[in-house]
Amino acid sequence: MKHPTRRTLALLPWAAAAASLALPVSGRAQGSELKLGVGLFQPDREKNDATYRPLAQHLSQRLSRPVSLRTVDSWEGLAKSLANGETDLALMGPWGYVLANHHAGAQVVSTILYDGKPEYFAIIVTHPDSGLNSVRDLIADGRKRSFAFGDKGSTSGYLIPLHFFQQQGVDPEKLFARVLYTRHQAIETQIAAGQLDAGADYNRNRNAMIEQGLLKAERSKIIWTSPPLPNDAFAVSARLFEDPALVARLQAALAEVGPMLATRPDLLPAHYTGFVARDNAFYKPIRDAGLATGKLEAR
């Protein structure tokens, strides 16, 4: 009997999710509830739900149908929930979107803006007392160091730094004395406390933690910054994308958010300034990194 390889096993949940989309789905008729999934952008689920509930209510009003909100703990989990029908709409990280698109045909309709820009940066951080002044120092001293990635559905916390390490000819799992996978906020907190030598994060998270008093800037030092990356995607399931009228209304509703922030600042967290219509091509840099690292199979 031929046993499945590790690669095959990793793809099985996606295969099951994609297959489910081919089955009839009840409750998606015109006027029925839409389920909006959002990643854990805030420190905890309760705050995350409170932060994004006004956006869900705005979409419900503009689409004339109920929109329920669901926070999903991991980026990979959110991508799979969009693929298997647990969510219909999703505000998700770029790598999670690319996974959902690749395996289940989900489609981006808009990209969120941060301080007016549709792009952000992955970073590698350390603490000032680590003795590390550059990512070259980190690689040279890797056998004595600990390193933290985000979960494996994270763009800035996993895919992009992994791609960078591979471009330097190193395997992080073999290079570092200890590698762990955890949440972005935990990475910054543990590095600031001296419990980790270095880890991957993104500039928006680090800035937000500093502004909220969750992180002292002097305890977090950036030693690597990626090229610009496309911001989080607002995506719809493959089934919903087949309804162009709904997609157009959704894009229009999202485009309204930016101008409304002057009187409705609760619609988005601080520094997020609206949405701009984008299509799948905008996320090509993430897809290319997925292919280069072997985390996506070429078609």
C-alpha positions as a LaTeX table, in Angstrom:
\begin{tabular}{lrrr}
\hline
Residue & $x$ (\AA) & $y$ (\AA) & $z$ (\AA) \\
\hline
Met1 & 0.00 & 0.00 & 0.00 \\
Lys2 & 1.34 & 3.40 & $-0.92$ \\
His3 & 1.38 & 5.73 & 2.07 \\
Pro4 & 0.70 & 9.45 & 1.65 \\
Thr5 & 3.73 & 11.70 & 1.81 \\
Arg6 & 4.00 & 14.57 & 4.31 \\
Arg7 & 3.26 & 16.96 & 1.44 \\
Thr8 & 0.13 & 15.04 & 0.49 \\
Leu9 & $-1.05$ & 14.96 & 4.09 \\
Ala10 & $-0.60$ & 18.72 & 4.33 \\
Leu11 & $-2.87$ & 19.20 & 1.33 \\
Leu12 & $-5.64$ & 16.83 & 2.47 \\
Pro13 & $-7.61$ & 19.44 & 4.48 \\
Trp14 & $-7.52$ & 21.77 & 1.48 \\
Ala15 & $-8.63$ & 19.00 & $-0.85$ \\
Ala16 & $-11.59$ & 18.26 & 1.41 \\
Ala17 & $-12.48$ & 21.94 & 1.66 \\
Ala18 & $-12.30$ & 22.44 & $-2.09$ \\
Ala19 & $-14.39$ & 19.35 & $-2.72$ \\
Ser20 & $-17.10$ & 20.68 & $-0.41$ \\
Leu21 & $-17.55$ & 23.69 & $-2.67$ \\
Ala22 & $-18.75$ & 21.42 & $-5.44$ \\
Leu23 & $-21.68$ & 20.26 & $-3.28$ \\
Pro24 & $-25.00$ & 22.10 & $-3.09$ \\
Val25 & $-24.93$ & 24.67 & $-0.31$ \\
Ser26 & $-28.20$ & 25.68 & 1.31 \\
Gly27 & $-28.73$ & 29.05 & 2.96 \\
Arg28 & $-26.77$ & 31.10 & 0.41 \\
Ala29 & $-29.78$ & 32.35 & $-1.49$ \\
Gln30 & $-30.42$ & 36.03 & $-2.10$ \\
Gly31 & $-31.12$ & 37.74 & 1.22 \\
Ser32 & $-29.74$ & 34.95 & 3.41 \\
Glu33 & $-27.08$ & 35.46 & 6.07 \\
Leu34 & $-23.50$ & 36.02 & 5.05 \\
Lys35 & $-20.74$ & 34.91 & 7.42 \\
Leu36 & $-17.80$ & 37.30 & 7.72 \\
Gly37 & $-14.58$ & 35.83 & 9.07 \\
Val38 & $-11.79$ & 38.06 & 10.36 \\
Gly39 & $-8.33$ & 37.21 & 11.59 \\
Leu40 & $-7.20$ & 37.83 & 15.15 \\
Phe41 & $-5.83$ & 41.33 & 14.53 \\
Gln42 & $-6.44$ & 42.42 & 18.14 \\
Pro43 & $-4.90$ & 40.93 & 21.32 \\
Asp44 & $-7.97$ & 38.81 & 22.16 \\
Arg45 & $-11.15$ & 37.49 & 20.55 \\
Glu46 & $-13.54$ & 39.73 & 22.52 \\
Lys47 & $-11.73$ & 42.92 & 21.50 \\
Asn48 & $-11.42$ & 41.66 & 17.93 \\
Asp49 & $-15.17$ & 41.02 & 17.69 \\
Ala50 & $-15.95$ & 44.46 & 19.13 \\
Thr51 & $-13.51$ & 46.11 & 16.70 \\
Tyr52 & $-14.93$ & 44.60 & 13.52 \\
Arg53 & $-18.63$ & 44.37 & 14.44 \\
Pro54 & $-19.35$ & 47.91 & 13.12 \\
Leu55 & $-17.89$ & 46.93 & 9.73 \\
Ala56 & $-20.11$ & 43.82 & 9.64 \\
Gln57 & $-23.14$ & 45.97 & 10.45 \\
His58 & $-22.23$ & 48.46 & 7.70 \\
Leu59 & $-21.98$ & 45.64 & 5.15 \\
Ser60 & $-25.28$ & 44.21 & 6.32 \\
Gln61 & $-27.01$ & 47.54 & 5.74 \\
Arg62 & $-25.49$ & 48.08 & 2.31 \\
Leu63 & $-26.06$ & 44.50 & 1.10 \\
Ser64 & $-29.57$ & 44.31 & 2.62 \\
Arg65 & $-28.89$ & 40.96 & 4.25 \\
Pro66 & $-27.62$ & 39.80 & 7.63 \\
Val67 & $-23.83$ & 39.64 & 8.06 \\
Ser68 & $-22.60$ & 37.70 & 11.08 \\
Leu69 & $-19.06$ & 38.11 & 12.41 \\
Arg70 & $-16.66$ & 35.33 & 13.34 \\
Thr71 & $-13.10$ & 35.76 & 14.61 \\
Val72 & $-10.79$ & 32.92 & 13.59 \\
Asp73 & $-7.68$ & 32.41 & 15.73 \\
Ser74 & $-5.16$ & 31.53 & 13.03 \\
Trp75 & $-4.55$ & 32.81 & 9.50 \\
Glu76 & $-4.43$ & 29.28 & 8.16 \\
Gly77 & $-7.70$ & 28.49 & 9.92 \\
Leu78 & $-9.38$ & 31.53 & 8.38 \\
Ala79 & $-8.21$ & 30.53 & 4.90 \\
Lys80 & $-9.64$ & 27.03 & 5.38 \\
Ser81 & $-12.92$ & 28.39 & 6.76 \\
Leu82 & $-13.37$ & 30.45 & 3.60 \\
Ala83 & $-12.56$ & 27.40 & 1.50 \\
Asn84 & $-14.92$ & 24.99 & 3.25 \\
Gly85 & $-17.94$ & 27.28 & 3.52 \\
Glu86 & $-17.75$ & 28.16 & 7.22 \\
Thr87 & $-17.32$ & 31.77 & 6.11 \\
Asp88 & $-18.53$ & 33.52 & 2.96 \\
Leu89 & $-16.50$ & 36.72 & 3.28 \\
Ala90 & $-13.12$ & 37.18 & 4.93 \\
Leu91 & $-10.74$ & 39.95 & 5.92 \\
Met92 & $-7.53$ & 37.98 & 5.87 \\
Gly93 & $-3.77$ & 38.14 & 5.55 \\
Pro94 & $-2.26$ & 37.97 & 2.04 \\
Trp95 & $-0.80$ & 34.45 & 2.40 \\
Gly96 & $-4.06$ & 33.12 & 3.80 \\
Tyr97 & $-5.84$ & 34.65 & 0.82 \\
Val98 & $-3.42$ & 33.10 & $-1.66$ \\
Leu99 & $-3.93$ & 29.69 & $-0.02$ \\
Ala100 & $-7.72$ & 30.03 & $-0.22$ \\
Asn101 & $-7.50$ & 31.20 & $-3.83$ \\
His102 & $-5.08$ & 28.45 & $-4.86$ \\
His103 & $-6.95$ & 25.59 & $-3.25$ \\
Ala104 & $-10.58$ & 26.69 & $-3.40$ \\
Gly105 & $-10.95$ & 29.57 & $-5.86$ \\
Ala106 & $-11.65$ & 32.33 & $-3.32$ \\
Gln107 & $-11.31$ & 35.79 & $-4.88$ \\
Val108 & $-10.15$ & 39.12 & $-3.50$ \\
Val109 & $-12.47$ & 42.05 & $-4.15$ \\
Ser110 & $-10.69$ & 44.80 & $-2.16$ \\
Thr111 & $-7.51$ & 45.50 & $-0.22$ \\
Ile112 & $-7.48$ & 47.36 & 3.09 \\
Leu113 & $-5.58$ & 50.64 & 3.35 \\
Tyr114 & $-3.25$ & 51.50 & 6.24 \\
Asp115 & $-2.42$ & 55.18 & 6.53 \\
Gly116 & $-3.69$ & 55.46 & 2.96 \\
Lys117 & $-1.43$ & 52.72 & 1.58 \\
Pro118 & $-2.34$ & 49.23 & 0.32 \\
Glu119 & 1.05 & 47.80 & 1.33 \\
Tyr120 & 2.98 & 46.90 & 4.48 \\
Phe121 & 6.26 & 45.22 & 5.52 \\
Ala122 & 7.42 & 42.02 & 7.18 \\
Ile123 & 10.14 & 42.56 & 9.77 \\
Ile124 & 12.54 & 40.54 & 11.91 \\
Val125 & 13.00 & 41.90 & 15.41 \\
Thr126 & 15.33 & 41.26 & 18.31 \\
His127 & 15.89 & 42.91 & 21.70 \\
Pro128 & 18.65 & 45.48 & 22.16 \\
Asp129 & 20.61 & 43.28 & 24.56 \\
Ser130 & 20.81 & 40.33 & 22.17 \\
Gly131 & 24.06 & 41.44 & 20.56 \\
Leu132 & 22.44 & 41.13 & 17.13 \\
Asn133 & 22.74 & 44.16 & 14.88 \\
Ser134 & 21.72 & 42.65 & 11.55 \\
Val135 & 20.08 & 39.60 & 10.10 \\
Arg136 & 23.55 & 38.46 & 9.01 \\
Asp137 & 24.54 & 38.37 & 12.68 \\
Leu138 & 21.44 & 36.29 & 13.38 \\
Ile139 & 22.27 & 33.75 & 10.67 \\
Ala140 & 25.95 & 33.57 & 11.63 \\
Asp141 & 25.02 & 32.92 & 15.28 \\
Gly142 & 21.92 & 30.84 & 14.55 \\
Arg143 & 23.03 & 27.62 & 16.25 \\
Lys144 & 22.98 & 29.42 & 19.59 \\
Arg145 & 19.78 & 31.35 & 19.00 \\
Ser146 & 16.02 & 30.93 & 19.32 \\
Phe147 & 13.66 & 32.20 & 16.62 \\
Ala148 & 9.88 & 32.57 & 16.46 \\
Phe149 & 7.64 & 32.49 & 13.41 \\
Gly150 & 3.95 & 33.33 & 13.36 \\
Asp151 & 1.52 & 30.56 & 12.46 \\
Lys152 & 1.99 & 28.90 & 9.09 \\
Gly153 & $-0.86$ & 30.86 & 7.54 \\
Ser154 & 0.88 & 34.18 & 8.24 \\
Thr155 & 2.47 & 36.20 & 5.45 \\
Ser156 & 4.89 & 38.34 & 7.45 \\
Gly157 & 5.24 & 35.91 & 10.32 \\
Tyr158 & 6.03 & 32.83 & 8.25 \\
Leu159 & 6.02 & 32.83 & 4.45 \\
Ile160 & 8.09 & 35.94 & 3.71 \\
Pro161 & 10.80 & 35.40 & 6.36 \\
Leu162 & 10.98 & 31.72 & 5.40 \\
His163 & 11.48 & 32.76 & 1.77 \\
Phe164 & 14.18 & 35.19 & 2.86 \\
Phe165 & 16.06 & 32.53 & 4.84 \\
Gln166 & 15.86 & 30.12 & 1.91 \\
Gln167 & 17.28 & 32.81 & $-0.36$ \\
Gln168 & 20.24 & 32.98 & 2.02 \\
Gly169 & 20.69 & 29.23 & 1.63 \\
Val170 & 19.63 & 28.29 & 5.15 \\
Asp171 & 16.86 & 26.15 & 6.64 \\
Pro172 & 15.60 & 27.83 & 9.83 \\
Glu173 & 14.61 & 24.49 & 11.38 \\
Lys174 & 18.22 & 23.34 & 11.06 \\
Leu175 & 19.90 & 26.69 & 11.62 \\
Phe176 & 18.42 & 27.76 & 14.94 \\
Ala177 & 18.78 & 26.03 & 18.27 \\
Arg178 & 15.05 & 26.47 & 18.88 \\
Val179 & 12.21 & 27.39 & 16.52 \\
Leu180 & 8.64 & 28.00 & 17.60 \\
Tyr181 & 5.40 & 29.16 & 16.00 \\
Thr182 & 3.11 & 31.52 & 17.86 \\
Arg183 & 1.04 & 34.71 & 17.58 \\
His184 & 2.54 & 38.02 & 16.50 \\
Gln185 & 1.79 & 39.74 & 19.80 \\
Ala186 & 3.41 & 36.90 & 21.73 \\
Ile187 & 6.55 & 37.12 & 19.58 \\
Glu188 & 7.04 & 40.81 & 20.39 \\
Thr189 & 6.26 & 40.29 & 24.07 \\
Gln190 & 8.66 & 37.39 & 24.51 \\
Ile191 & 11.46 & 39.13 & 22.61 \\
Ala192 & 11.03 & 42.29 & 24.70 \\
Ala193 & 11.26 & 40.13 & 27.83 \\
Gly194 & 14.45 & 38.47 & 26.60 \\
Gln195 & 12.79 & 35.05 & 26.35 \\
Leu196 & 13.49 & 34.84 & 22.60 \\
Asp197 & 16.45 & 36.04 & 20.58 \\
Ala198 & 14.57 & 37.05 & 17.44 \\
Gly199 & 11.32 & 36.60 & 15.58 \\
Ala200 & 9.19 & 37.59 & 12.62 \\
Asp201 & 6.48 & 40.23 & 12.77 \\
Tyr202 & 5.00 & 43.02 & 10.63 \\
Asn203 & 5.36 & 46.76 & 10.99 \\
Arg204 & 1.65 & 47.41 & 11.57 \\
Asn205 & 1.49 & 45.06 & 14.55 \\
Arg206 & 4.66 & 46.40 & 16.17 \\
Asn207 & 3.52 & 50.00 & 15.73 \\
Ala208 & 0.07 & 49.24 & 17.15 \\
Met209 & 1.49 & 47.46 & 20.19 \\
Ile210 & 3.77 & 50.42 & 20.92 \\
Glu211 & 0.89 & 52.91 & 20.56 \\
Gln212 & $-1.34$ & 50.82 & 22.85 \\
Gly213 & 1.33 & 50.56 & 25.53 \\
Leu214 & 1.71 & 46.81 & 25.05 \\
Leu215 & 5.34 & 47.10 & 23.94 \\
Lys216 & 8.15 & 49.47 & 24.82 \\
Ala217 & 9.82 & 50.58 & 21.61 \\
Glu218 & 13.26 & 50.46 & 23.19 \\
Arg219 & 12.82 & 46.71 & 23.85 \\
Ser220 & 12.20 & 45.82 & 20.20 \\
Lys221 & 14.85 & 46.39 & 17.54 \\
Ile222 & 14.21 & 45.80 & 13.82 \\
Ile223 & 17.11 & 44.08 & 12.03 \\
Trp224 & 15.42 & 43.22 & 8.71 \\
Thr225 & 12.58 & 44.68 & 6.63 \\
Ser226 & 11.03 & 43.04 & 3.58 \\
Pro227 & 10.13 & 44.68 & 0.29 \\
Pro228 & 6.55 & 46.09 & 0.25 \\
Leu229 & 3.82 & 43.46 & 0.55 \\
Pro230 & 0.15 & 43.74 & $-0.46$ \\
Asn231 & $-2.08$ & 44.49 & 2.52 \\
Asp232 & $-4.82$ & 42.27 & 3.90 \\
Ala233 & $-7.40$ & 41.08 & 1.41 \\
Phe234 & $-11.16$ & 41.29 & 1.65 \\
Ala235 & $-12.12$ & 38.09 & $-0.16$ \\
Val236 & $-15.24$ & 36.16 & $-1.06$ \\
Ser237 & $-15.80$ & 32.46 & $-1.60$ \\
Ala238 & $-15.69$ & 31.07 & $-5.12$ \\
Arg239 & $-19.46$ & 30.58 & $-5.02$ \\
Leu240 & $-20.21$ & 34.19 & $-4.11$ \\
Phe241 & $-17.78$ & 35.47 & $-6.73$ \\
Glu242 & $-20.08$ & 33.94 & $-9.35$ \\
Asp243 & $-22.60$ & 36.67 & $-8.50$ \\
Pro244 & $-21.13$ & 39.82 & $-10.14$ \\
Ala245 & $-23.95$ & 42.03 & $-8.86$ \\
Leu246 & $-23.20$ & 41.04 & $-5.27$ \\
Val247 & $-19.46$ & 41.57 & $-5.78$ \\
Ala248 & $-20.09$ & 45.05 & $-7.21$ \\
Arg249 & $-22.32$ & 45.99 & $-4.26$ \\
Leu250 & $-19.74$ & 44.65 & $-1.83$ \\
Gln251 & $-16.91$ & 46.61 & $-3.45$ \\
Ala252 & $-19.06$ & 49.75 & $-3.37$ \\
Ala253 & $-19.88$ & 49.21 & 0.32 \\
Leu254 & $-16.19$ & 48.78 & 1.14 \\
Ala255 & $-15.22$ & 51.84 & $-0.90$ \\
Glu256 & $-17.64$ & 53.90 & 1.21 \\
Val257 & $-15.82$ & 53.05 & 4.44 \\
Gly258 & $-12.89$ & 55.44 & 3.95 \\
Pro259 & $-14.99$ & 58.59 & 3.41 \\
Met260 & $-17.29$ & 57.56 & 6.29 \\
Leu261 & $-14.46$ & 57.38 & 8.84 \\
Ala262 & $-14.66$ & 61.13 & 9.51 \\
Thr263 & $-18.04$ & 60.60 & 11.16 \\
Arg264 & $-17.83$ & 56.84 & 11.86 \\
Pro265 & $-14.28$ & 56.21 & 13.15 \\
Asp266 & $-15.48$ & 52.96 & 14.73 \\
Leu267 & $-15.73$ & 51.30 & 11.31 \\
Leu268 & $-12.01$ & 50.43 & 11.30 \\
Pro269 & $-9.18$ & 50.34 & 13.85 \\
Ala270 & $-6.74$ & 53.24 & 14.13 \\
His271 & $-4.58$ & 53.90 & 11.06 \\
Tyr272 & $-6.80$ & 51.81 & 8.76 \\
Thr273 & $-8.22$ & 54.29 & 6.28 \\
Gly274 & $-10.55$ & 52.34 & 4.00 \\
Phe275 & $-10.50$ & 49.88 & 1.12 \\
Val276 & $-9.47$ & 49.98 & $-2.51$ \\
Ala277 & $-10.68$ & 47.57 & $-5.21$ \\
Arg278 & $-7.99$ & 45.04 & $-6.18$ \\
Asp279 & $-7.95$ & 41.73 & $-8.01$ \\
Asn280 & $-5.96$ & 38.52 & $-7.75$ \\
Ala281 & $-2.97$ & 39.91 & $-9.71$ \\
Phe282 & $-2.14$ & 42.29 & $-6.84$ \\
Tyr283 & $-1.16$ & 39.29 & $-4.71$ \\
Lys284 & 1.30 & 37.83 & $-7.21$ \\
Pro285 & 4.36 & 38.56 & $-4.99$ \\
Ile286 & 2.86 & 36.38 & $-2.26$ \\
Arg287 & 1.98 & 33.65 & $-4.70$ \\
Asp288 & 5.52 & 33.74 & $-6.10$ \\
Ala289 & 6.96 & 33.35 & $-2.60$ \\
Gly290 & 4.64 & 30.41 & $-1.96$ \\
Leu291 & 5.82 & 28.70 & $-5.12$ \\
Ala292 & 9.48 & 29.46 & $-4.42$ \\
Thr293 & 9.31 & 27.96 & $-0.94$ \\
Gly294 & 7.41 & 24.89 & $-2.11$ \\
Lys295 & 4.38 & 25.79 & 0.01 \\
Leu296 & 2.28 & 26.00 & $-3.15$ \\
Glu297 & 2.35 & 23.43 & $-5.93$ \\
Ala298 & 2.76 & 24.85 & $-9.42$ \\
Arg299 & $-0.13$ & 24.31 & $-11.80$ \\
\hline
\end{tabular}
